[in-house]
Amino acid sequence: MSISGLVVHARSEKLAGVKTALEALEGVEIHAANEDGRLVVTVDQLVNNEAADTLFKIREVDGVIDAALVYNYFDEDTVKA
C-alpha cells in the first residue's frame, strides 16, 4: 500500500476542470481546495510505482501549474502477490 500527500497548484480560472480531472484518477481524493487554486490531495495505490505514475499524471492535467509530494508512506507487507 502506498499513500501519498500532495499539494497541487492550479490556475484559479481552471480550478473546476482540474478538480474534475483529478477526481477521475484512480486512488485520488481531494481533501481541500481554495479559490486561488491550491488543493490538498491524497493518492492511495497498492504499488508505490503506481503512486509515482499518478503524480506525473496530475502534473499533466490541463490547468495544473505544479504538484508537490509532501508525504509518502509505503508498506510492502500489505501488498499481496
Beta strands, then each sheet from edge to edge (+ up, - down):
strand 1: 2-10
strand 2: 28-33
strand 3: 38-45
strand 4: 64-74
sheet 1: 2+ 3- 1+ 4-
end
